[in-house]
Amino acid sequence: MQSHEAAAREFVQIIVDAVNDAGPSGIPSGLMYTAVMPVVTIDTYNYIINALVRHGKIRQSHYVLYPAKI
């Protein structure tokens, strides 16, 4: 059984990978949230997205998530 920390890291990486896979067109943040809402609250989701933006892992503009590097 994996630790909570390892599961959280994996979850965050899945979000980054999905955004990167979306490419330069990006992915609407609401669409991403609908995919993860069974596992996280909206507050937790927003916290994760804001942290990823702050740390330069992804970009966000007008509720669309984009890869950090295009």
C-alpha positions in Angstrom: 0.0 0.0 0.0 1.5 3.4 -0.9 1.8 6.2 1.5 -0.5 9.3 1.4 2.5 11.4 0.4 3.4 9.1 -2.6 -0.3 9.1 -3.7 -0.5 12.9 -3.5 2.7 13.2 -5.6 1.4 10.8 -8.1 -2.0 12.6 -8.3 -0.2 15.9 -8.9 2.0 14.4 -11.6 -1.1 13.0 -13.3 -2.5 16.5 -13.5 0.7 18.0 -14.9 0.9 15.1 -17.5 -2.7 15.7 -18.6 -2.1 19.4 -19.0 1.1 18.7 -21.0 -0.7 16.1 -23.1 -3.3 18.7 -24.0 -0.6 20.7 -25.7 -0.7 24.4 -26.7 -4.5 24.5 -26.9 -4.7 23.7 -23.2 -7.5 22.1 -21.2 -10.3 23.9 -19.5 -9.8 23.8 -15.8 -13.5 22.9 -15.2 -13.1 19.9 -17.4 -10.0 18.8 -15.5 -11.9 19.2 -12.2 -14.8 17.0 -13.4 -12.3 14.2 -14.0 -10.9 14.5 -10.5 -13.9 15.6 -8.5 -14.6 12.0 -7.2 -11.3 12.2 -5.3 -10.8 15.9 -4.3 -12.9 18.8 -3.2 -12.9 22.0 -5.3 -10.9 23.7 -2.6 -8.2 21.1 -2.8 -8.2 21.1 -6.6 -7.8 24.9 -6.6 -5.0 24.7 -4.1 -3.1 22.1 -6.2 -3.6 24.1 -9.5 -2.5 27.4 -7.8 0.6 25.6 -6.4 1.5 24.2 -9.8 1.1 27.6 -11.4 3.2 29.2 -8.6 6.0 26.6 -9.0 6.0 27.0 -12.8 4.8 23.5 -13.6 1.8 24.7 -15.6 0.2 28.0 -16.7 -3.3 29.2 -16.3 -5.2 31.9 -18.2 -9.0 32.5 -18.2 -9.6 29.2 -16.5 -7.7 27.2 -19.1 -4.6 25.2 -18.1 -1.6 25.2 -20.4 1.8 23.4 -20.3 4.5 25.5 -18.7 6.7 25.1 -21.8 5.2 25.1 -25.3 
